[in-house]
Amino acid sequence: MALKAGNKIYLSWDDVDELIYKLCIAIQTANPDIKSVTGIKRGGLIPAVLISHRLNIPYVESINASTLVIDDICDTGETLKALVQGVPTAVLHYKPHTSVFTPSIFAEVHEGDEWIIYPWERRDSEAIQDYLKK
């Protein structure tokens, strides 16, 4: 069960499993023609592999029209907007109030401004990506 502490929400592996389940149902409903998945490097890799296993479709490195591009969260939307054009996208969490990009499919909408920490991330993660710190 997710734990909220201050401006952070800590997700457990059970939370992620539930989100992956929801996302897979949405993928099968919204876009059954998906033939492969790939993940945005770092945050999307683990969800992409989990979805690949659950839906029994291959994980690939190259993107084509039938590849679903996955990320963990669409917060500002800048990552997906910059990297992906014209292919289906999916995220675990979508923040429509802060994002400049709308993913094709998402497991949950998150209306808050909390920093979501997934179980594959450091528990002491700051509310900014470590690679963006100067």
N, C-alpha and C positions, 0 to 999 in steps of 0.2 A: 504494500500500500504506500502511495506517495506520502512523503513527509514534508510539510511546509515549515520552514524555519527562516524567519526574516523575509528577505526578498528572494529566497531560493526555494525551489521545489525539487526534492530528491526523489527520483524514481527508483523502484526496485526492478529486478529482473521479471517478477510477476507482472508489474505494471507494463513493462515493455512487451511481454508475451501477449497481454490483452490488447495492446495497441496494434501489434503485428497481426493478431487475429482480425481485428476490426478493419485494418488496412487491406488485408487479403480479401475479405468479403467485398469491400468497396472496389478493389481492383478487378475482381472477377465479374462484378456487376457492371461497372462503368467502362471497362476496357478489356473484354475477354480475348482480344487479339494480341495481347502482349506475348512476345516470344522469348524475351530475355530481360534481365535486370542488371543494372549497374548502380554503384553508390558513389555519391560525391565524397571525395576523400576528406576526410576523417569521420565526420559524424554520420555519414550515410552508408559507410561500409558494412557495419554490423547489421543494421536493419535490412540492407539489400541481401546479404547472405541469408539471414533468417527468412526473408520472403522467398528467396530462391528455393530454399529447402521446403518451405511450407507449400508453395505452389508447384513445386517440381519443374521449375524452369531454370535454364542456365544463367549463371552469373557471367557477365562478359565485361571486357575492358572497353571495347569499341561500341559506339552508340549508332543505332540506325532507327528508322521510323517505327519499328516494333519493339524498341528497347524502352523500358520504364526506368527513368532516372530517379533515384531515391536519395533523400537526405533526412536527417533526424528532425529538423525544425526549419520552418520558414518564418524567421523572425523579422529581419529587415527585408528579406527577399533578394538582397543584392547578389548572393552567391548563385542562386538558381537563375536569376535574370541575366547575369554575366556569362554563365557557362552553358545554359540550355535554351535552345530556341527550336520550336517546332516539333518537339517530342513530348510524350506524356511524362509527367512528374508526379511523385508521391512523397508525402512527409508524414511523420508521426504527429507533429503538432504544427498548426498553422495559426499565426497571429495576424488576422486581417487588419487590425488597427495600427500595426507598425510596418506591414509589408508592402513593398512596391511590386510584388509578384504574387500571382495566385496559382498555387499548384493545381494540377489536374485532379488529384485525389489526396485526401488527408484523413487521418484517423480521428483527430479531435481538433476543434477550434479552441484556442486558449486566448481569452480576452484580457487576461491580466498582464502585468509588466514583470512578473517574477522571472528569474533566471532558472530555466529548467536544467537540472543536472541528471544526465542519464547514467546508468550504472557502469558504463565503460569509461566514464570521465572521472577525473580526480574529485574527491569529495570536497576539497577546499578550492574548487574552481571559483575564480572571480567572475563577476558579471561582465566579462569581456573575453573574447577569445584570446588565448595566450599568444597566438601568432600575430595578433594585432597590437600587442603591447609594444611600446617603444622604449 
